[in-house]
Amino acid sequence: MFGFPSELIFIIASFLSFEDLVRLATVCRQWQFIAERYTMRNIQVWSNRLKDFSDIFAHHHRRAALVDLVYHVVLPTYPNSRYGRAESRQDQDRNNKVVTKAVHELFSILHSWDEEAGMLADTTASSPRRVAGGRMSFMLNAYSPTDLDEEAYRNYRITHKPISQTERYERRCGRSFLQILRCDELPDLPRIQEFLATELYYQRHIEGASLTRVAAKLPNLTAVDWKVNDNQSSKTALRQQHRFDFAQSLTIVPSENLTSVNLTIYNQAPEDQIVDPPSALMDSEPSTDHLSQALHALSLSPNLVHLSLGGNVVLSPCFFWPQEPTATATAPLWPHLQDLQIDLNRTTPDGTWLYVHDPDDNNAVLPTRKLVDGSRLSPMQLAMAYAAKRMPVVKRLGLYLSSAPDKSVNVKFFYGTSEQWVGRQWTAEIGERARWTLPEAVQTTWKKVHGDDTPIQVQYFTSLN
């Protein structure tokens, strides 16, 4: 096959299965290089096999082929006696050391690729095989093998009250956060442009501030997709501190090239709706929502096109408009934002609800909040109206209150374009059992800000998913 055109082989290889590509790689060295451009694109690496990864990617053409890297940090196992029981401080410290070591070792390997490519580029810049490679996506997660031990799970169910895998996981590590330490010592990795940390049910929570500090070492970052736990309702001070740390560290995320941000900031509203939830704000600054302010600043990234805040995120109106809505001296601008979607929590950062009790609710044991509190929700709508005016190319702007068990009390707001109408329209979809009529002041503000000809549609539904 000597002299067989590489271009033709590339075309053929693009239609082959992974198994066929492996066989193709055994034909000759030329075909091996071509096949490995596909077989080495998507790689999963476990931290306890990092040396194997380094050895396999000792060849420069394999490094150049790598596009998607999924890194599984393997945490220490723990005895069966601790199965289903909350992690101790010692357990957490040990896990932090392991995840820190694993991340530092991987970054060291990837950085060595860039260093070698830089040195080689000085003398052999014309060779496409002697560069570290193009853009790369990096996904980080962590777990302990004991978390997935089916035998340990069966034994636990025999000796304890039967529980689901999810509940067992929450008992073990639902209140723990992995911290990646000494992030300032990590080398910069300009090749990584996408950073993902979206845990599955068995994977551990990684502290939000740790993710941002790792991201600070990715100067060409264009996209992030993270899941951050904001569900520490039983440890109010811990939750407040984590929100504050996450907010403070968001400022160091390289934002110049960001085009897409997906943040799942998960929070489950309390089941006990009789009393107000605890405040998520720092006791030292009870009127300042640092996280909403930081997310607002992140949303202003100059090239941002897509932003999604999911997981029933707990937000304040200052996310949309940090000042009084009438102030325009330093009005924010979202020049390229086309898509903004927010899955809003039923609670607020300062420890109140967006819903009030239904006086006709006969459930005296556990009454639920079904009626929209207009005094709490309207400020969010007013701030959203002013922000939307400063989004010149927005196509979809959605705010969804849809986490209630009773779907007939959900509320959704949408502003943007659609095939059903010309130009932009503002739509409010309100569950009829929410017993809320959109205030005239909100509709007036939308028309005042966007023009009297801006279509406004209000719809009421018996069930709103």
Secondary structure, DSSP 8 states (H G I E B T S, - for coil): -TT--HHHHHHHHTTS-HHHHHHHTTT-HHHHHHHHHHHTSEEEEEGGGHHHHHHHTTSHHHHHH--EEEEEEE-----GGGTTS---HHHHHHHHHHHHHHHHHHHHHHHHHHHHHHHHHHHHTT-TTSS--S-EEEEEEEE-GGGG-HHHHHHHHHHS----HHHHHHHHHTT--B----GGGS---TTEEEEEE---TTS--B-HHHHHHHHTT-TT--EEEEEEE---TT-HHHHHHHHHHHHHHGGGS--TT--EEEEEEE----S--SS-----S-TTSTT--HHHHHHHHHHT-TT--EEEEEEEE---GGGT-SS-TT--TT----SS--EEEEEE-SB-TTS-BSEEE-TT----SS--EEEE-HHHHHHHHHHHHHHHHT-TT-SEEEEEE---SSGGG-EEEEEEEETTEEEEEEEEEEEGGG-----HHHHHHHHHHH-TTS-EEEEEES---
